[in-house]
Amino acid sequence: MMWMYRAVNNPVARRKWLIYCSCLLVVALATIAYRISTGLSPKKGIIALTSFILVIFLYAIIMLGKERYYYINGEIRYKPFRTKLEDIEDFEVDKTNKVIRLKLRKKSLFSVKTLYFEDSGEMEEVVRFLERAVGKKE
C-alpha cells in the first residue's frame, strides 16, 4: 500500500513546517544581530539578513509543496524512517486533522510515529489495514 501527501494540504504537517521555518528565521535574526554587535557594518548585515530570509522563504515553499510518500509492506516506510508492523502497539486516529499517531512498543529515533494524509479515503484504507495488522477492533 502506498499513499502520498503534501504538507501544504495537511494542517498538522503545515503547522510543523511553518514553526520550523520560523525558528530558522529567529536563528538568522539572532546571528545577524550578533554579527552587527561584534563589528559588522549594518549595511552588510541587512544584505546578509535579506539573503537569509530569501533562502528560508524558498526552503519553506519547497518543503510545503514537496510530495512525500509512505509505503506499507511488512513495515511502514517513509524514507529514511521505518517502523515494523510488529512494533505497533496501538494507534490513534484524528479524522479532522487527517493524522494517525502510532504508539510503539520499541521507540526508536528513526521510526515512523505519525502518518499524514491528504485524502480521507486513503486514511480510512490505512486505518482498516492497521486494524487488521494490530488486531484492534473499534
N, C-alpha and C positions, 0 to 999 in steps of 0.2 A: 504494500500500500504506500502511496506517495501523495503528498499534497504540498502546496506552496502558499506562502503569504508574503505580503509586503508590509513593513512596519507602518507605513502611512495609512493603511486600511484597518489597522487593529489599534484600538485606543490605549491598551496597556503597553504594547510594544512602542507605539508612537511616544507616549509619555516617558518611557525608559530612555529612548534615544535623545529626546529633547533635553532631559535632565542631564544626560551625559555630555551633550554638546554645550549646555550652559556651564557645566563645570569646566570644560575646556576653555570657554570664554573667560571665566573668572581667573583661571591659571594664566591666560595670556595677558589679562589686565594687570595682574599682580606682578608678572615678570617684567612688563614694560614699566610699571611704576617703580619697581626696584632698580631697573637699569637707569631710569631717568634720575632717581635719587642718588645713584652712585656716579653720575657724571655724564651720562649720555645726553646729547643735546635733545631738547624737546621736539625739534623738527624731525630728527631721525626716529625718535620714539613714536611719534604719530604715524610716520610711514610704516614702521615695523608693526604697530598695532593694527593699522588697516590691512596689512598683508595677512596677519594672523587671523583677523576676523573674516577676511575673504576665504582663506583656506578652510577655516572651521565651518563657515556657511556652506561652502561647496561640499565638504565632507558630510554635513548633515543632510543635504539634499540627496547625495548619492546613497547614503545609508538608509534613509527613509524610503527611497524608491526601489532599493535592491530587492530582487526576488530571492527568498530563502526557501529551501526545500527540506522537507522531513521525509525520511524513509522508514518503514517498519517491515523488517523481515528477520524475525528472530531477536532483533534488538531495535531500539529506536535510534536512528542516526540523524544527527544534524551536525555536519562537519565543523569542527573536529571532535564534537561531543558524541557520546553514545551511551545508551543505557540498555542493559539486558532486560528482557521482559520478566525474567525470574526475580529481578531485583525490585520490581514494583510491588509495594505492599498495598497501596491504595491510591486513589486519585480523586481529585475534587474538580467538578465541572462548574465553570462560571459562564453561563449562556449569554448574559448581557454583554460581557467583555470578550466573548469568544476565546476563552482560555481554559486549558486543562492543566492543573498543577499536580504533579506526581509526588507521592510520598514514597520514599525509597527505603529499602532495608539496609543497604550499604551505601552510605553517602560518599560521593567522590567529587573532586574538583571538576573533572571532565565528564560528568554525567548530565544528561538532559533532564531538567527539573520542571520546565514549563513548556507547554505546547501552545503555539499561537495559531489562529485561523482567520481567514477572510470570510469564508463561506460557512454558514450554519449547517448545510448539508454534509460537507466534509467532516465537520466536527461531530455530528451525530454518528457518522460512519466509524470514526475513530473511537468514539465512546463505546459503541457496540463491540468493536474489536477488543478494546481494553477490558470490557466486562467479561468477555469470553476468556481472555488471557489471564486475568487476575482471579476470575471466579467470583466476581461481585454481582449481586442481584439487587436491582433497585425497583 
